[in-house]
Amino acid sequence: MERTSRSELAQILAPLTILPGADRMTEPHWSAYHAVLKGYFPVELKAASKHLFTTSTFWPQPKAILGALHSQRRKLGHNWLDRVKALQLGAPDPGPMTLLTEEERADIISAIPGIRSIGRAESSKD
């Protein structure tokens, strides 16, 4: 699934072209980079490009870009897709997914009718 067009990818990676090795990028190279990175959102690619711009001393290989992208997703947590989609649309970041507290769990269980009979060994007798 293409989330980033080839022209968007070129614009996002453009600041990295000042790094040594960028002059070796040919049309097939750009196509290969797009094939590998097209499934990522532009907002993710911009953050990875910014990170690589400050840390790289040579033109980054796709593996380095993918490493930065995966690192960002791990930092976002389990609901990374919802968070990235919201950021891409310009909406506020919904924040990391949090686990339910025991009180929230008890409230959910008490709200379901007939839940008390589920899971008990004698539930078939009720």
C-alpha positions in Angstrom: 0.0 0.0 0.0 1.5 3.3 -1.0 1.2 6.0 1.6 4.1 8.2 0.3 4.4 9.0 -3.3 7.8 9.0 -5.1 7.9 12.8 -5.4 7.0 13.2 -1.6 9.8 10.7 -0.8 12.3 12.7 -2.9 11.3 15.9 -1.1 11.6 14.3 2.3 15.0 12.9 1.6 16.3 16.0 -0.2 18.1 17.5 2.9 20.1 14.3 3.1 21.6 14.8 -0.4 24.3 17.0 1.1 25.8 13.9 2.7 28.7 12.1 1.0 27.5 9.3 -1.3 24.2 11.0 -2.4 25.8 11.8 -5.7 25.8 8.1 -6.5 22.0 7.9 -6.4 20.6 7.1 -9.8 17.0 6.6 -11.1 17.0 2.8 -10.2 18.3 3.7 -6.7 15.4 6.1 -6.1 12.9 3.5 -7.4 14.4 1.0 -5.0 14.1 3.4 -2.0 10.5 4.2 -2.9 9.7 0.5 -3.2 11.0 -0.1 0.3 9.6 3.1 2.0 6.3 3.7 0.2 4.3 2.0 2.9 5.3 4.6 5.5 3.5 7.8 6.2 5.2 11.1 5.2 5.1 12.3 8.8 7.1 9.2 9.8 9.6 9.6 7.0 10.2 13.3 7.9 11.0 12.4 11.5 13.4 9.7 10.3 15.0 12.0 7.8 15.5 14.7 10.5 17.1 12.1 12.8 19.3 10.7 10.1 20.3 14.2 9.0 21.7 14.9 12.5 23.4 11.5 13.0 24.6 10.3 9.6 28.0 11.0 8.2 27.2 9.2 4.8 24.1 8.8 2.6 21.9 6.3 4.6 21.1 3.0 3.1 17.4 1.8 3.2 18.3 -0.4 6.2 19.4 2.7 8.2 16.1 4.5 7.3 14.1 1.4 8.2 15.9 1.1 11.5 15.0 4.7 12.4 11.4 4.2 11.3 11.0 1.0 13.4 12.6 2.7 16.4 10.1 5.6 16.1 7.2 3.1 16.0 8.5 1.2 19.1 8.6 4.6 20.9 5.0 5.3 20.0 3.8 2.1 21.5 1.2 -0.5 20.6 -1.2 2.1 19.1 1.4 3.5 16.7 -0.9 3.3 13.7 -3.6 5.4 15.3 -1.1 7.9 16.5 0.7 8.2 13.1 -2.6 8.5 11.2 -3.7 11.3 13.6 -0.4 13.1 13.1 -0.6 12.7 9.4 -4.1 14.3 9.3 -2.8 17.2 11.5 -4.9 16.1 14.5 -3.5 16.0 18.0 -1.6 13.0 19.1 -4.0 10.7 21.0 -1.1 9.6 23.2 0.1 6.1 24.1 -2.3 3.3 24.8 -2.6 2.7 28.5 -3.6 -0.5 30.2 -6.8 -0.6 32.2 -6.7 -0.1 35.9 -8.4 -2.7 38.1 -11.2 -0.2 38.8 -11.8 0.3 35.0 -11.8 -3.4 34.5 -14.3 -4.0 37.3 -16.6 -1.3 35.9 -16.5 -2.9 32.4 -17.3 -6.3 33.9 -20.1 -5.1 36.0 -21.7 -3.3 33.0 -22.1 -6.6 31.1 -25.3 -8.4 32.0 -24.9 -12.0 33.0 -21.2 -11.7 33.3 -21.1 -13.3 36.8 -22.1 -16.7 35.4 -19.3 -16.6 32.8 -16.2 -18.5 33.8 -17.6 -20.2 36.9 -17.5 -23.9 37.0 -21.2 -24.0 38.0 -22.4 -21.5 35.5 -24.4 -24.1 33.5 -26.6 -24.6 36.6 -27.6 -20.9 36.8 
